[in-house]
Amino acid sequence: MLQESLIGSYNFNVLRALLESLDLLKTQAGAEIGVFDGGTSWYLLRSFPQLRLFGVDPYLAYPEYDQSRMRQAEQTAVDRLAQFGERSIRIKESSVSAAKAIPEECLDFVFVDGDHTYDAVVEDIKAWYPKVHAGGLFCGHDYSWGAFIVLSMSL
Ligand SMILES: C[S@@+](CC[C@H](N)C(=O)[O-])C[C@H]1O[C@@H](n2cnc3c(N)ncnc32)[C@H](O)[C@@H]1O
């Protein structure tokens, strides 16, 4: 279980502050692309009691982690997010495929933190930017290591 003492170590609080500053405190629908062990999802769901969060992750092995590590991360996410019930909507698919089922302009925010290769990020932006309504937040993580960047505010 994550504790308050971890806040900040993954820049969770930066994302929350951005949402608050955009008057999205009553944030109701968002998506996290790349969930891993659910740390950020847990924090967002805990911070925004009305939030329904789409958590998109195919949990396939990639250079940093083998399949066994990914299974472990998925199980941690499942256990960690169970307490939020139907507010946590897990989509075990790749980002671009999952986006097809999401209507346009229906989300308050999208947080991109999936496949960090250039081409994949371009595809994530193309697939998910249209899902954010006017005035919402489209942002991502790891633009450079350790950095959190807001790619754009959807206008
Ligand atoms: C850096 S981790 C995410 C960390 C998480 N956002 C957090 O803050 O705790 C990257 C995740 O992206 C996932 N991923 C890789 N390719 C993906 C894709 N095409 N679509 C969605 N997620 C993907 C990986 O499985 C991995 O769990």
The ligand as a Gaussian input file, in Angstrom:
#p B3LYP/6-31G(d) Opt

LIG

0 1
 C        6.879000       3.959000     -16.794000
 S        5.723000       2.661000     -16.672000
 C        4.263000       3.509000     -16.142000
 C        4.326000       4.026000     -14.734000
 C        3.017000       4.561000     -14.216000
 N        2.439000       5.541000     -15.110000
 C        3.226000       5.199000     -12.858000
 O        3.323000       6.431000     -12.779000
 O        3.325000       4.462000     -11.868000
 C        5.384000       2.337000     -18.374000
 C        4.223000       1.374000     -18.596000
 O        3.786000       1.542000     -19.951000
 C        3.304000       0.319000     -20.409000
 N        3.232000       0.312000     -21.860000
 C        4.185000      -0.061000     -22.748000
 N        3.694000       0.022000     -23.998000
 C        2.423000       0.473000     -23.883000
 C        1.386000       0.761000     -24.831000
 N        1.574000       0.601000     -26.143000
 N        0.204000       1.187000     -24.371000
 C       -0.006000       1.359000     -23.038000
 N        0.929000       1.097000     -22.104000
 C        2.130000       0.665000     -22.518000
 C        4.278000      -0.700000     -19.818000
 O        3.671000      -1.988000     -19.791000
 C        4.573000      -0.106000     -18.446000
 O        3.775000      -0.698000     -17.454000

